[in-house]
Amino acid sequence: MKVYKVKNYEEMSKKAANIIASQIILNPNSVLGLATGSTPEGTYKNLVQMYNSADIDFSQIKTVNLDEYKGLSKDSDQSYYYYMNKHLFSHVNIKISNTNIPDGSAQNGQEECERYDNIIDELGGIDLQILGIGNNGHIGFNEPDEVFSKGTHEVKLTQSTIDANARFFKTKDEVPKFAYSMGAKSIMKARKILLLASGKSKADAIFKTINGPITPQMPASILQLHNDVIIVADEEALSL
Ligand code: F6R
């Protein structure tokens, strides 16, 4: 693991955007694995600025997102589909047909998970996977568990994740309790992984990701077994 310690959220966002931009420049046909949440918002903002100054071109880029809430349709302003359009897709020249996000409104969960795994396979796997991390160490929505997950699957979100996500919803009751998420195995198959973390609430999870035992109780710890992981984290996230 290569760990870059940066001062704060702004520096993390700039560094992460530079790494993603390098990937796009080196391979304009890249398959990017994308994350949502607060952590990558600044990264996407920086990427949009680079696009506006003609430094990068998304026209051949393909994307697969990590996860989506079950039960939310594309038009819901809390869906990750909505988030991606708001923060990245609508600002750059990516072809929407080249973007992929699990369909939260799918009637048949198992079929949707299989469909999503097939998409990743047909794209030839992920070149660069961007990850945030939950306070409990989740990556994607792979929550602490007895075993590591494999492919895309339906997840029952833990109370700690529901509480953490409540800030995006009007009331706690509105926070979805289930999601579709890429599995740990799918994430580990990405050729390169970029994990981002900012703030004190991530310090314990980041400490255990880097130093702790490799255990499904701390899902991000599996990244220790990947041979090309870059962590960009700020001083608070690395404070332990
Ligand atoms: C989002 C995702 C999650 C988040 C994590 C951190 O697509 O897969 O693992 O990265 O919950 O969320 P934030 O960045 O909001 O702290």
Boltz pocket constraint, residues with backbone or C-beta under 6 A from the ligand:
constraints:
  - pocket:
      binder: B
      contacts: [[A, 34], [A, 35], [A, 36], [A, 37], [A, 38], [A, 39], [A, 40], [A, 66], [A, 67], [A, 131], [A, 132], [A, 133], [A, 134], [A, 135], [A, 138], [A, 139], [A, 140], [A, 141]]
      max_distance: 6.0
